[in-house]
């Protein structure tokens, strides 16, 4: 578990990023969508992962 807030059952953080702030992950509250922004190598790895459903947003190219 990434966080410990029992009173927030069923909810998740909306933004996650590492200490070096090299990427950011943003979700909506019901997890219907997740946006990731980061280095090209990270984005390519996500796009090439066969277990993930990934769509490159048209304005991101």
C-alpha positions as CSV (number, residue, x, y, z in Angstrom):
1,X,0.0,0.0,0.0
2,X,1.4,3.4,-0.9
3,X,-0.4,5.3,1.8
4,X,-2.1,4.6,5.1
5,X,-5.4,6.5,5.5
6,X,-8.0,4.1,6.7
7,X,-10.7,6.8,6.7
8,X,-10.2,7.2,2.9
9,X,-11.2,3.6,2.1
10,X,-11.8,3.2,-1.6
11,X,-9.9,6.3,-2.7
12,X,-6.4,6.6,-4.0
13,X,-3.8,9.4,-4.2
14,X,-4.4,11.5,-7.3
15,X,-0.8,12.3,-8.0
16,X,2.4,10.3,-7.5
17,X,6.0,11.2,-8.3
18,X,9.5,10.1,-7.2
19,X,11.8,12.3,-5.1
20,X,13.7,13.3,-8.2
21,X,10.4,14.4,-9.9
22,X,11.5,12.8,-13.2
23,X,8.0,11.6,-13.9
24,X,4.4,12.1,-12.6
25,X,1.4,9.8,-12.5
26,X,-2.0,11.3,-12.2
27,X,-5.3,9.4,-11.6
28,X,-8.9,10.4,-11.3
29,X,-10.6,9.3,-8.1
30,X,-12.4,6.3,-9.6
31,X,-9.4,5.1,-11.6
32,X,-11.0,5.3,-15.0
33,X,-8.0,6.9,-16.3
34,X,-4.3,7.4,-15.4
35,X,-2.0,9.9,-17.1
36,X,1.8,9.5,-17.0
37,X,4.3,12.1,-18.0
38,X,8.0,11.4,-18.0
39,X,11.1,10.6,-19.9
40,X,10.8,9.0,-23.4
41,X,12.3,5.7,-22.1
42,X,9.5,5.4,-19.5
43,X,6.8,6.2,-21.9
44,X,8.1,3.8,-24.5
45,X,8.4,1.0,-21.9
46,X,4.7,1.6,-21.0
47,X,3.6,1.6,-24.6
48,X,5.5,-1.6,-25.3
49,X,4.2,-3.5,-22.2
50,X,1.8,-6.2,-23.4
51,X,-0.1,-6.3,-20.1
52,X,-1.1,-2.7,-20.0
53,X,-3.7,-0.9,-22.0
54,X,-1.9,2.3,-23.1
55,X,-2.9,5.1,-25.4
56,X,-0.7,7.9,-26.4
57,X,-2.6,11.2,-26.2
58,X,-2.6,13.0,-29.5
59,X,-1.2,16.3,-28.1
60,X,1.7,14.4,-26.4
61,X,3.6,13.7,-29.6
